[in-house]
Amino acid sequence: MKTPIEYIREAWRIYSKKENFIYFSKVMAVFAIVSAISGLISVYYPDYINNQALAILLSILAGIFMLWSGSVSINSVLNMGKLSEREVLVLGFKNMLKYFAISFVVGLLVLLGFVALIVPGIIFMTWFYFATLAVFDKKMGIFASMKESKKLVKDKFWKILGRSFVFGLFIMIVSLVVGAVPYLGSIISVLLAPFFLLPQYLLYKDLVASGGDTI
């Protein structure tokens, strides 16, 4: 099992490779454009919030695009070099409900765990860290993917927790830095979504390849 920094470096090497960068950029372009338009609306038409119907409609559309973006991001990483940009966008759209379901179930468990005693939340977050990847990679159901994730984490709880913490901290720092860039921050963040996912995916791949045994 590599160190978290090694996974991040490998993720950047993969993401920044010319053909991969072009591929990911094309896949995420539609979401970057939507993000840019949304930013312009909030800047130049801030009064839209006062129109309740319009605000609700835009919120629903934003939620749909967020789910689609998340699903596409995962599918782009899993199918890099296998599917075209258009095929990934279509696949991501078809899998939106599945993405929502696994995110909702795992997110709810983690939230309840943190509300209860904090420690259960950390345990659930680590056990089910790979559940979303397993859903799409192995075409599993929601609870089967959670079981698979827990199996991968077994006997490596602290190693996975440590790496997930570093990955999360790295993403937070980069997002804050990028988000501070005027006008372009949100667009860059959208384009970086596959890169943010790659360290977790590389760790997942190593665990799957090892059959769950310690590397």
Residue frames as a rotation matrix with the C-alpha (Angstrom) as fourth column:
MET 1
0.584 0.812 0.000 0.00
0.812 -0.584 0.000 0.00
0.000 0.000 -1.000 0.00
LYS 2
-0.250 -0.700 0.668 1.52
0.678 -0.620 -0.395 3.30
0.691 0.354 0.630 -1.10
THR 3
-0.668 0.005 -0.744 1.69
0.594 -0.599 -0.537 6.42
-0.448 -0.801 0.397 1.05
PRO 4
0.410 0.902 -0.135 -1.04
0.639 -0.390 -0.663 9.03
-0.651 0.186 -0.736 0.51
ILE 5
0.219 -0.409 -0.886 1.46
-0.452 -0.847 0.279 11.41
-0.865 0.339 -0.371 -1.09
GLU 6
-0.822 -0.530 0.209 2.49
-0.110 0.508 0.854 8.71
-0.559 0.679 -0.476 -3.56
TYR 7
-0.243 0.822 0.515 -1.15
0.870 0.420 -0.260 8.18
-0.430 0.385 -0.817 -4.52
ILE 8
0.601 0.457 -0.656 -1.64
0.208 -0.881 -0.425 11.92
-0.772 0.119 -0.624 -5.02
ARG 9
-0.233 -0.778 -0.583 1.49
-0.553 -0.388 0.738 12.15
-0.800 0.494 -0.340 -7.17
GLU 10
-0.839 -0.032 0.542 0.40
0.332 0.760 0.559 9.18
-0.430 0.649 -0.627 -9.26
ALA 11
0.182 0.981 0.063 -3.06
0.785 -0.106 -0.610 10.73
-0.592 0.161 -0.789 -9.62
TRP 12
0.452 -0.069 -0.889 -1.54
-0.270 -0.961 -0.062 13.97
-0.850 0.268 -0.453 -10.90
ARG 13
-0.663 -0.747 -0.052 0.70
-0.332 0.232 0.914 12.06
-0.671 0.624 -0.402 -13.32
ILE 14
-0.562 0.544 0.623 -2.36
0.744 0.661 0.094 10.29
-0.361 0.517 -0.776 -14.76
TYR 15
0.437 0.843 -0.313 -4.57
0.638 -0.536 -0.553 13.39
-0.634 0.042 -0.772 -14.84
SER 16
0.369 -0.349 -0.861 -1.95
-0.353 -0.910 0.217 15.70
-0.860 0.224 -0.459 -16.36
LYS 17
-0.584 -0.497 0.642 -1.00
0.381 0.531 0.757 13.28
-0.717 0.687 -0.120 -19.14
LYS 18
-0.877 0.143 -0.459 -1.99
-0.392 -0.764 0.513 15.11
-0.277 0.630 0.726 -22.32
GLU 19
-0.687 0.637 -0.350 -4.56
-0.093 0.401 0.911 12.63
0.721 0.659 -0.216 -23.68
ASN 20
-0.376 0.546 -0.748 -6.09
0.891 0.435 -0.130 12.10
0.255 -0.716 -0.650 -20.23
PHE 21
-0.691 0.074 -0.719 -6.26
0.314 -0.866 -0.390 15.82
-0.652 -0.495 0.575 -19.49
ILE 22
-0.857 0.387 -0.341 -8.03
-0.501 -0.467 0.729 16.47
0.123 0.795 0.594 -22.80
TYR 23
-0.554 0.648 -0.522 -10.40
0.325 0.746 0.581 13.56
0.766 0.153 -0.624 -22.13
PHE 24
-0.384 0.388 -0.838 -11.34
0.913 0.025 -0.407 14.69
-0.137 -0.921 -0.364 -18.62
SER 25
-0.815 0.034 -0.579 -11.66
0.001 -0.998 -0.060 18.31
-0.580 -0.050 0.813 -19.74
LYS 26
-0.791 0.551 -0.268 -14.06
-0.366 -0.073 0.928 17.38
0.491 0.832 0.260 -22.53
VAL 27
-0.418 0.638 -0.647 -16.12
0.656 0.704 0.271 15.19
0.629 -0.311 -0.713 -20.20
MET 28
-0.228 0.283 -0.932 -16.43
0.906 -0.288 -0.309 17.89
-0.356 -0.915 -0.191 -17.53
ALA 29
-0.936 -0.237 0.259 -16.76
0.331 -0.843 0.424 20.83
0.117 0.483 0.868 -19.95
VAL 30
-0.206 0.942 0.264 -20.56
0.331 -0.186 0.925 20.87
0.921 0.278 -0.274 -19.89
PHE 31
0.491 0.376 -0.786 -20.55
0.843 0.023 0.538 21.16
0.220 -0.926 -0.306 -16.08
ALA 32
-0.505 -0.731 -0.458 -17.88
0.770 -0.622 0.145 23.86
-0.391 -0.280 0.877 -16.18
ILE 33
-0.796 0.275 0.539 -20.04
0.241 -0.673 0.699 25.86
0.555 0.687 0.469 -18.58
VAL 34
0.274 0.947 -0.169 -23.11
0.502 0.009 0.865 25.44
0.820 -0.322 -0.473 -16.36
SER 35
0.183 -0.302 -0.935 -21.03
0.964 -0.133 0.232 26.52
-0.195 -0.944 0.267 -13.36
ALA 36
-0.838 -0.543 0.050 -19.87
0.535 -0.801 0.268 29.62
-0.105 0.252 0.962 -15.24
ILE 37
-0.440 0.767 0.467 -23.45
0.191 -0.429 0.883 30.53
0.878 0.478 0.043 -16.25
SER 38
0.437 0.596 -0.674 -24.64
0.755 0.164 0.635 30.00
0.488 -0.787 -0.378 -12.68
GLY 39
-0.254 -0.642 -0.724 -21.91
0.894 -0.441 0.077 32.32
-0.368 -0.628 0.686 -11.43
LEU 40
-0.913 -0.066 0.402 -22.87
0.283 -0.812 0.510 35.01
0.292 0.579 0.761 -13.93
ILE 41
0.008 0.996 0.088 -26.53
0.379 -0.085 0.921 34.78
0.925 0.026 -0.378 -12.93
SER 42
0.410 0.134 -0.902 -25.69
0.908 0.029 0.418 35.18
0.082 -0.991 -0.110 -9.24
VAL 43
-0.562 -0.717 -0.414 -23.48
0.721 -0.669 0.181 38.20
-0.407 -0.196 0.892 -10.00
TYR 44
-0.988 0.092 0.123 -25.59
0.008 -0.769 0.639 40.06
0.153 0.632 0.760 -12.55
TYR 45
-0.168 0.985 0.034 -29.08
-0.351 -0.092 0.932 38.91
0.921 0.144 0.362 -11.52
PRO 46
-0.947 -0.298 -0.123 -28.92
0.006 0.367 -0.930 38.55
0.323 -0.881 -0.346 -7.71
ASP 47
-0.555 0.794 0.247 -32.60
-0.797 -0.424 -0.430 39.46
-0.237 -0.436 0.868 -7.41
TYR 48
-0.292 0.461 -0.838 -33.63
-0.510 0.666 0.544 36.11
0.809 0.587 0.040 -8.91
ILE 49
-0.892 -0.084 -0.445 -33.66
0.300 0.627 -0.719 34.76
0.339 -0.774 -0.534 -5.34
ASN 50
-0.770 0.635 -0.065 -36.66
-0.391 -0.550 -0.738 37.01
-0.504 -0.542 0.672 -4.64
ASN 51
-0.010 0.741 -0.671 -38.59
-0.955 0.191 0.225 35.17
0.295 0.644 0.706 -7.34
GLN 52
-0.049 -0.020 0.999 -39.53
-0.751 0.659 -0.024 32.06
-0.658 -0.752 -0.047 -5.38
ALA 53
0.848 0.441 0.293 -40.63
-0.141 0.722 -0.677 29.97
-0.510 0.533 0.675 -8.37
LEU 54
0.736 -0.630 -0.246 -37.47
-0.373 -0.074 -0.925 30.78
0.565 0.773 -0.289 -10.32
ALA 55
-0.085 -0.790 0.607 -35.26
-0.986 -0.019 -0.164 30.14
0.141 -0.612 -0.778 -7.29
ILE 56
0.262 0.266 0.928 -36.85
-0.508 0.855 -0.101 26.72
-0.820 -0.445 0.359 -6.74
LEU 57
0.991 0.134 -0.005 -36.51
-0.066 0.455 -0.888 25.81
-0.117 0.880 0.460 -10.42
LEU 58
0.437 -0.897 -0.065 -32.84
-0.609 -0.242 -0.756 26.80
0.662 0.370 -0.652 -10.49
SER 59
-0.099 -0.432 0.897 -32.20
-0.957 0.290 0.034 24.88
-0.274 -0.854 -0.441 -7.26
ILE 60
0.642 0.407 0.650 -33.74
-0.222 0.910 -0.350 21.73
-0.734 0.080 0.675 -8.76
LEU 61
0.939 -0.319 -0.126 -31.68
-0.092 0.120 -0.988 22.11
0.330 0.940 0.084 -11.93
ALA 62
0.147 -0.924 0.352 -28.54
-0.893 -0.277 -0.355 22.71
0.426 -0.262 -0.866 -9.85
GLY 63
0.121 -0.029 0.992 -29.25
-0.728 0.677 0.108 19.52
-0.674 -0.736 0.061 -7.88
ILE 64
0.916 0.264 0.302 -29.71
0.013 0.733 -0.680 17.50
-0.401 0.626 0.669 -11.07
PHE 65
0.713 -0.697 -0.078 -26.47
-0.299 -0.202 -0.933 18.83
0.635 0.688 -0.352 -12.56
MET 66
0.053 -0.689 0.722 -24.62
-0.998 -0.047 0.029 18.15
0.014 -0.723 -0.691 -9.29
LEU 67
0.393 0.178 0.902 -25.75
-0.355 0.934 -0.030 14.51
-0.848 -0.309 0.430 -9.33
TRP 68
0.993 -0.019 0.116 -24.96
0.116 0.351 -0.929 14.17
-0.023 0.936 0.351 -13.02
SER 69
0.488 -0.864 0.125 -21.54
-0.679 -0.466 -0.568 15.74
0.548 0.193 -0.814 -12.52
GLY 70
0.035 -0.462 0.886 -20.70
-0.905 0.362 0.224 13.39
-0.425 -0.810 -0.405 -9.64
SER 71
0.628 0.293 0.721 -21.83
-0.035 0.936 -0.350 10.33
-0.777 0.195 0.599 -11.58
VAL 72
0.958 -0.285 -0.006 -19.93
-0.023 -0.055 -0.998 11.42
0.284 0.957 -0.059 -14.70
SER 73
0.327 -0.883 0.337 -16.78
-0.917 -0.383 -0.115 12.14
0.230 -0.272 -0.934 -12.71
ILE 74
0.075 -0.245 0.967 -16.72
-0.583 0.776 0.242 8.62
-0.809 -0.582 -0.085 -11.26
ASN 75
0.740 0.295 0.604 -17.56
0.240 0.724 -0.647 6.97
-0.628 0.624 0.465 -14.58
SER 76
0.854 -0.493 -0.164 -14.89
-0.410 -0.445 -0.796 9.00
0.320 0.747 -0.582 -16.39
VAL 77
-0.008 -0.879 0.477 -12.21
-0.989 0.077 0.126 7.68
-0.147 -0.471 -0.870 -14.02
LEU 78
0.078 0.105 0.991 -13.48
-0.291 0.954 -0.078 4.09
-0.954 -0.282 0.105 -14.17
ASN 79
0.650 0.308 0.695 -13.83
0.508 0.504 -0.698 4.11
-0.566 0.807 0.171 -17.98
MET 80
0.443 -0.585 -0.679 -10.82
-0.587 -0.762 0.273 6.22
-0.677 0.278 -0.681 -18.91
GLY 81
-0.586 -0.718 -0.376 -9.56
-0.729 0.264 0.632 4.96
-0.354 0.644 -0.678 -22.28
LYS 82
-0.799 0.357 0.484 -12.55
0.371 0.926 -0.070 2.63
-0.473 0.124 -0.872 -22.65
LEU 83
0.205 0.947 0.248 -15.49
0.923 -0.103 -0.370 4.91
-0.325 0.305 -0.895 -23.44
SER 84
-0.395 -0.257 0.882 -15.75
0.644 -0.763 0.066 8.12
0.656 0.594 0.466 -25.43
GLU 85
-1.000 0.011 0.000 -16.59
-0.009 -0.762 -0.648 11.41
-0.007 -0.648 0.762 -23.75
ARG 86
-0.386 0.919 -0.080 -20.15
-0.789 -0.283 0.545 11.25
0.478 0.274 0.835 -25.06
GLU 87
0.036 0.377 -0.925 -20.62
0.088 0.921 0.379 7.66
0.996 -0.095 0.000 -23.83
VAL 88
-0.712 -0.349 -0.609 -19.41
0.622 0.088 -0.778 8.65
0.325 -0.933 0.154 -20.35
LEU 89
-0.891 0.430 0.142 -21.84
-0.453 -0.861 -0.234 11.58
0.021 -0.273 0.962 -20.24
VAL 90
-0.051 0.900 -0.433 -24.72
-0.651 0.299 0.698 9.31
0.757 0.318 0.571 -21.25
LEU 91
-0.117 -0.069 -0.991 -23.67
0.450 0.886 -0.115 6.61
0.885 -0.459 -0.072 -18.77
GLY 92
-0.943 -0.274 -0.187 -23.34
0.295 -0.437 -0.849 9.20
0.151 -0.857 0.493 -16.02
PHE 93
-0.586 0.797 0.146 -26.84
-0.767 -0.604 0.216 10.50
0.261 0.015 0.965 -16.74
LYS 94
0.126 0.640 -0.758 -28.30
-0.301 0.753 0.585 6.98
0.945 0.155 0.287 -16.64
ASN 95
-0.126 -0.302 -0.945 -26.59
0.682 0.666 -0.304 6.30
0.721 -0.683 0.122 -13.31
MET 96
-0.484 -0.065 0.873 -27.63
-0.311 -0.919 -0.241 9.51
0.818 -0.388 0.425 -11.55
LEU 97
0.524 0.783 0.335 -30.24
-0.629 0.090 0.772 7.81
0.575 -0.615 0.540 -9.36
LYS 98
0.675 -0.368 -0.639 -27.80
0.511 0.859 0.045 5.09
0.532 -0.357 0.768 -8.37
TYR 99
-0.424 -0.871 0.249 -25.24
0.462 -0.445 -0.767 7.75
0.779 -0.211 0.591 -7.49
PHE 100
-0.186 0.460 0.868 -27.83
-0.638 -0.728 0.249 9.60
0.747 -0.508 0.429 -5.44
ALA 101
0.771 0.588 -0.247 -28.92
-0.245 0.630 0.737 6.43
0.588 -0.507 0.630 -3.64
ILE 102
0.350 -0.708 -0.613 -25.45
0.774 0.588 -0.237 5.32
0.528 -0.391 0.754 -2.53
SER 103
-0.602 -0.571 0.558 -24.46
0.210 -0.788 -0.579 8.89
0.770 -0.232 0.594 -1.61
PHE 104
0.076 0.739 0.670 -27.65
-0.647 -0.474 0.597 9.36
0.759 -0.479 0.442 0.40
VAL 105
0.838 0.293 -0.460 -27.45
0.075 0.773 0.629 6.05
0.540 -0.562 0.626 2.30
VAL 106
0.055 -0.908 -0.416 -23.76
0.870 0.248 -0.426 6.33
0.490 -0.339 0.803 3.16
GLY 107
-0.577 -0.267 0.772 -24.03
0.042 -0.953 -0.299 10.05
0.816 -0.139 0.561 3.89
LEU 108
0.386 0.817 0.429 -27.01
-0.514 -0.196 0.835 9.50
0.766 -0.543 0.344 6.20
LEU 109
0.754 -0.153 -0.639 -25.23
0.485 0.785 0.385 6.74
0.443 -0.600 0.666 8.14
VAL 110
-0.316 -0.949 -0.008 -22.11
0.772 -0.253 -0.583 8.84
0.551 -0.190 0.812 8.55
LEU 111
-0.383 0.251 0.889 -24.14
-0.284 -0.948 0.145 11.87
0.879 -0.197 0.434 9.61
LEU 112
0.712 0.701 0.041 -26.11
-0.303 0.254 0.919 9.87
0.633 -0.667 0.393 12.18
GLY 113
0.458 -0.637 -0.620 -22.85
0.767 0.636 -0.086 8.37
0.449 -0.436 0.780 13.42
PHE 114
-0.593 -0.703 0.392 -21.32
0.444 -0.692 -0.570 11.81
0.671 -0.164 0.723 13.96
VAL 115
-0.041 0.674 0.738 -24.47
-0.524 -0.643 0.558 13.14
0.851 -0.364 0.379 15.61
ALA 116
0.784 0.373 -0.497 -24.53
0.127 0.687 0.715 10.13
0.608 -0.624 0.491 17.96
LEU 117
0.846 -0.506 -0.170 -21.00
0.232 0.061 0.971 9.92
-0.481 -0.860 0.169 19.33
ILE 118
0.506 -0.638 -0.581 -18.66
-0.808 -0.587 -0.060 11.11
-0.302 0.500 -0.812 16.53
VAL 119
-0.469 -0.777 0.420 -16.69
-0.596 0.629 0.499 7.85
-0.652 -0.016 -0.758 16.68
PRO 120
0.021 0.518 0.855 -19.41
0.414 0.774 -0.479 5.81
-0.910 0.364 -0.198 14.87
GLY 121
0.871 0.308 -0.384 -19.38
-0.156 -0.568 -0.808 8.44
-0.467 0.764 -0.446 12.15
ILE 122
0.065 -0.942 -0.329 -15.64
-0.947 -0.162 0.276 8.00
-0.314 0.294 -0.903 11.63
ILE 123
-0.514 -0.205 0.833 -16.08
-0.149 0.978 0.149 4.21
-0.845 -0.048 -0.533 11.58
PHE 124
0.430 0.772 0.469 -18.90
0.420 0.288 -0.861 4.33
-0.799 0.567 -0.200 9.00
MET 125
0.753 -0.188 -0.631 -17.04
-0.538 -0.727 -0.426 6.88
-0.379 0.660 -0.649 6.88
THR 126
-0.300 -0.952 -0.061 -14.01
-0.874 0.249 0.418 4.58
-0.383 0.179 -0.907 6.72
TRP 127
-0.351 0.238 0.906 -15.91
0.096 0.971 -0.218 1.30
-0.932 0.010 -0.364 6.28
PHE 128
0.448 0.714 0.538 -17.91
0.642 0.161 -0.749 2.65
-0.622 0.681 -0.387 3.35
TYR 129
0.007 -0.562 -0.827 -15.17
-0.233 -0.805 0.545 4.80
-0.972 0.189 -0.137 1.81
PHE 130
-0.882 -0.436 -0.178 -15.15
-0.292 0.209 0.933 2.69
-0.370 0.875 -0.311 -1.37
ALA 131
-0.292 0.846 0.446 -18.88
0.374 0.530 -0.761 1.96
-0.880 -0.056 -0.471 -1.61
THR 132
0.513 0.518 -0.684 -19.58
-0.363 -0.591 -0.720 4.44
-0.778 0.618 -0.115 -4.41
LEU 133
-0.287 -0.705 -0.648 -16.69
-0.937 0.065 0.344 3.13
-0.201 0.706 -0.679 -6.49
ALA 134
-0.873 -0.048 0.485 -17.83
-0.067 0.997 -0.022 -0.46
-0.482 -0.052 -0.874 -5.95
VAL 135
0.112 0.994 0.013 -21.36
0.035 0.009 -0.999 0.39
-0.993 0.113 -0.034 -7.08
PHE 136
0.663 0.143 -0.735 -20.14
-0.638 -0.407 -0.654 1.52
-0.392 0.902 -0.179 -10.49
ASP 137
-0.297 -0.896 -0.329 -17.04
-0.952 0.251 0.177 -0.62
-0.076 0.366 -0.928 -10.88
LYS 138
-0.978 -0.114 0.173 -18.60
-0.128 0.989 -0.072 -3.96
-0.163 -0.093 -0.982 -9.94
LYS 139
-0.514 0.849 -0.122 -22.21
-0.420 -0.125 0.899 -3.11
0.748 0.513 0.420 -10.86
MET 140
-0.782 0.167 -0.601 -23.30
0.554 0.627 -0.547 -3.91
0.286 -0.761 -0.582 -7.31
GLY 141
0.372 0.917 0.146 -26.41
0.560 -0.347 0.752 -2.92
0.740 -0.198 -0.643 -5.41
ILE 142
0.410 -0.159 0.898 -26.25
-0.471 -0.880 0.059 -0.30
0.781 -0.447 -0.436 -2.68
PHE 143
0.733 -0.056 0.678 -25.88
-0.656 0.210 0.725 -2.61
-0.183 -0.976 0.118 0.31
ALA 144
0.855 -0.477 0.203 -23.68
0.510 0.846 -0.157 -5.11
-0.097 0.238 0.966 -1.52
SER 145
0.354 -0.741 0.571 -21.27
0.305 -0.486 -0.819 -2.31
0.884 0.464 0.054 -2.39
MET 146
0.461 -0.142 0.876 -21.19
-0.762 -0.569 0.309 -1.18
0.455 -0.810 -0.371 1.24
LYS 147
0.900 -0.115 0.420 -20.41
-0.153 0.818 0.554 -4.74
-0.407 -0.563 0.719 2.30
GLU 148
0.678 -0.672 0.299 -17.67
0.658 0.372 -0.655 -4.93
0.329 0.641 0.694 -0.35
SER 149
0.339 -0.534 0.775 -16.16
-0.233 -0.846 -0.480 -1.67
0.911 -0.018 -0.412 0.86
LYS 150
0.653 -0.048 0.756 -16.14
-0.757 -0.004 0.653 -2.87
-0.028 -0.999 -0.039 4.45
LYS 151
0.912 -0.322 0.256 -14.43
0.315 0.947 0.066 -6.07
-0.263 0.021 0.965 3.30
LEU 152
0.479 -0.759 0.442 -11.68
0.467 -0.206 -0.860 -4.07
0.743 0.618 0.255 1.56
VAL 153
0.290 -0.312 0.905 -11.13
-0.593 -0.801 -0.086 -1.97
0.751 -0.512 -0.417 4.68
LYS 154
0.981 0.194 -0.001 -10.98
-0.123 0.626 0.770 -4.98
0.150 -0.755 0.638 7.01
ASP 155
0.601 -0.773 -0.203 -7.68
0.741 0.443 0.504 -5.22
-0.299 -0.453 0.840 8.93
LYS 156
-0.454 -0.757 0.470 -6.52
0.859 -0.512 0.006 -1.95
0.236 0.407 0.882 7.35
PHE 157
0.529 0.839 -0.131 -8.90
0.842 -0.500 0.202 0.47
0.104 -0.217 -0.971 9.10
TRP 158
0.515 -0.350 -0.783 -6.29
0.322 -0.767 0.555 2.93
-0.795 -0.537 -0.282 10.37
LYS 159
-0.610 -0.759 0.229 -4.33
0.464 -0.108 0.879 2.88
-0.643 0.642 0.418 7.11
ILE 160
-0.302 0.597 0.743 -7.44
0.882 -0.122 0.456 3.67
0.363 0.793 -0.490 5.09
LEU 161
0.695 0.567 -0.442 -8.58
0.708 -0.648 0.281 6.31
-0.127 -0.508 -0.852 7.58
GLY 162
0.070 -0.773 -0.631 -5.18
0.344 -0.575 0.742 8.01
-0.936 -0.269 0.225 7.46
ARG 163
-0.790 -0.393 0.471 -5.05
0.542 -0.088 0.836 8.04
-0.287 0.915 0.282 3.68
SER 164
0.034 0.886 0.463 -8.64
0.917 -0.212 0.338 9.23
0.397 0.413 -0.819 3.32
PHE 165
0.618 0.133 -0.775 -7.88
0.587 -0.734 0.342 12.05
-0.524 -0.666 -0.532 5.77
VAL 166
-0.391 -0.849 -0.355 -4.84
0.260 -0.472 0.843 13.18
-0.883 0.237 0.405 3.76
PHE 167
-0.651 0.232 0.723 -6.78
0.749 0.047 0.660 12.94
0.119 0.972 -0.204 0.49
GLY 168
0.407 0.913 -0.021 -9.60
0.893 -0.393 0.221 15.01
0.194 -0.109 -0.975 1.98
LEU 169
0.395 -0.358 -0.846 -7.22
0.414 -0.753 0.512 17.60
-0.820 -0.552 -0.150 3.40
PHE 170
-0.695 -0.696 0.180 -5.43
0.420 -0.190 0.887 17.87
-0.583 0.692 0.424 0.05
ILE 171
-0.337 0.667 0.664 -8.72
0.868 -0.053 0.494 18.35
0.365 0.743 -0.561 -1.82
MET 172
0.617 0.606 -0.502 -9.86
0.769 -0.599 0.222 20.98
-0.166 -0.523 -0.836 0.69
ILE 173
0.006 -0.717 -0.697 -6.62
0.307 -0.662 0.683 22.98
-0.952 -0.218 0.216 0.41
VAL 174
-0.839 -0.323 0.439 -6.56
0.486 -0.080 0.870 22.85
-0.246 0.943 0.224 -3.41
SER 175
-0.030 0.928 0.372 -10.26
0.940 -0.100 0.326 23.77
0.339 0.360 -0.869 -3.58
LEU 176
0.580 0.208 -0.788 -9.72
0.607 -0.755 0.248 26.77
-0.543 -0.622 -0.564 -1.31
VAL 177
-0.406 -0.824 -0.395 -6.76
0.208 -0.505 0.838 27.98
-0.890 0.258 0.376 -3.36
VAL 178
-0.813 0.135 0.566 -8.52
0.579 0.089 0.811 27.43
0.059 0.987 -0.150 -6.68
GLY 179
0.166 0.985 -0.055 -11.77
0.979 -0.158 0.129 28.90
0.118 -0.075 -0.990 -5.37
ALA 180
0.214 -0.166 -0.963 -9.96
0.465 -0.850 0.249 32.14
-0.859 -0.501 -0.105 -4.57
VAL 181
-0.825 -0.492 0.278 -9.20
0.453 -0.280 0.847 32.68
-0.339 0.824 0.454 -8.27
PRO 182
-0.372 0.726 -0.579 -11.61
-0.361 -0.688 -0.630 35.40
-0.855 -0.025 0.518 -9.47
TYR 183
0.155 0.633 -0.759 -14.24
-0.946 -0.128 -0.300 34.30
-0.286 0.764 0.578 -12.00
LEU 184
0.038 -0.225 -0.974 -12.43
-0.726 0.664 -0.181 31.08
0.687 0.714 -0.138 -12.97
GLY 185
-0.635 -0.420 0.649 -12.23
-0.772 0.385 -0.506 29.37
-0.037 -0.821 -0.569 -9.58
SER 186
0.094 0.779 0.620 -15.50
-0.582 0.549 -0.601 27.43
-0.808 -0.304 0.504 -9.81
ILE 187
0.766 0.155 -0.624 -14.79
-0.636 0.321 -0.701 26.38
0.092 0.934 0.345 -13.40
ILE 188
-0.209 -0.936 -0.284 -11.33
-0.750 0.340 -0.568 25.05
0.628 0.094 -0.772 -12.53
SER 189
-0.517 0.063 0.854 -12.77
-0.739 0.471 -0.482 23.17
-0.432 -0.880 -0.197 -9.54
VAL 190
0.595 0.794 0.126 -15.25
-0.567 0.525 -0.635 21.39
-0.570 0.306 0.762 -11.80
LEU 191
0.615 -0.420 -0.667 -12.51
-0.597 0.304 -0.743 20.41
0.515 0.855 -0.064 -14.26
LEU 192
-0.454 -0.866 0.210 -10.40
-0.769 0.261 -0.583 19.06
0.450 -0.427 -0.784 -11.38
ALA 193
0.364 0.716 0.595 -13.16
-0.920 0.378 0.109 16.74
-0.147 -0.587 0.796 -10.11
PRO 194
0.882 -0.056 -0.468 -11.72
-0.109 0.942 -0.318 13.58
0.459 0.332 0.824 -11.77
PHE 195
-0.122 -0.992 0.039 -8.27
-0.148 -0.020 -0.989 14.42
0.981 -0.127 -0.145 -10.38
PHE 196
-0.266 0.095 0.959 -9.70
-0.939 -0.250 -0.236 14.71
0.217 -0.964 0.155 -6.86
LEU 197
0.719 0.646 0.257 -11.21
-0.681 0.729 0.071 11.24
-0.141 -0.226 0.964 -7.24
LEU 198
0.517 -0.524 -0.677 -8.10
-0.401 0.550 -0.733 9.54
0.756 0.650 0.074 -8.67
PRO 199
-0.531 -0.764 0.366 -6.13
-0.718 0.176 -0.673 9.03
0.450 -0.621 -0.642 -5.39
GLN 200
-0.098 0.607 0.788 -9.11
-0.794 0.430 -0.430 7.22
-0.600 -0.668 0.440 -3.85
TYR 201
0.824 0.435 -0.363 -9.57
-0.564 0.578 -0.590 5.17
-0.047 0.691 0.721 -7.02
LEU 202
0.120 -0.874 -0.470 -5.89
-0.569 0.328 -0.755 4.17
0.814 0.358 -0.458 -7.13
LEU 203
-0.645 -0.265 0.716 -6.05
-0.762 0.295 -0.577 3.05
-0.058 -0.918 -0.392 -3.50
TYR 204
0.338 0.872 0.354 -9.25
-0.726 0.481 -0.492 1.13
-0.599 -0.091 0.796 -4.27
LYS 205
0.683 -0.125 -0.719 -7.57
-0.588 0.490 -0.644 -0.57
0.433 0.863 0.261 -7.25
ASP 206
-0.407 -0.913 -0.023 -4.63
-0.665 0.314 -0.678 -1.66
0.626 -0.260 -0.735 -5.10
LEU 207
-0.473 0.304 0.827 -6.94
-0.746 0.362 -0.559 -3.14
-0.469 -0.881 0.056 -2.46
VAL 208
0.651 0.754 -0.082 -9.03
-0.653 0.502 -0.566 -4.98
-0.386 0.422 0.820 -5.05
ALA 209
0.423 -0.580 -0.696 -5.90
-0.609 0.387 -0.692 -6.33
0.671 0.716 -0.190 -6.76
SER 210
-0.647 -0.713 0.270 -4.57
-0.654 0.337 -0.678 -7.60
0.393 -0.615 -0.684 -3.45
GLY 211
-0.248 0.653 -0.716 -7.84
0.207 0.758 0.619 -9.41
0.946 0.005 -0.323 -2.76
GLY 212
0.746 0.546 0.382 -8.22
-0.197 -0.368 0.909 -7.46
0.637 -0.753 -0.167 0.45
ASP 213
0.565 -0.620 -0.543 -4.89
0.816 0.515 0.261 -8.70
0.118 -0.591 0.798 1.81
THR 214
0.718 -0.383 -0.581 -2.40
0.035 -0.814 0.580 -6.30
-0.695 -0.437 -0.570 3.29
ILE 215
0.893 -0.405 0.195 -0.09
0.201 -0.028 -0.979 -4.91
0.402 0.914 0.056 0.66
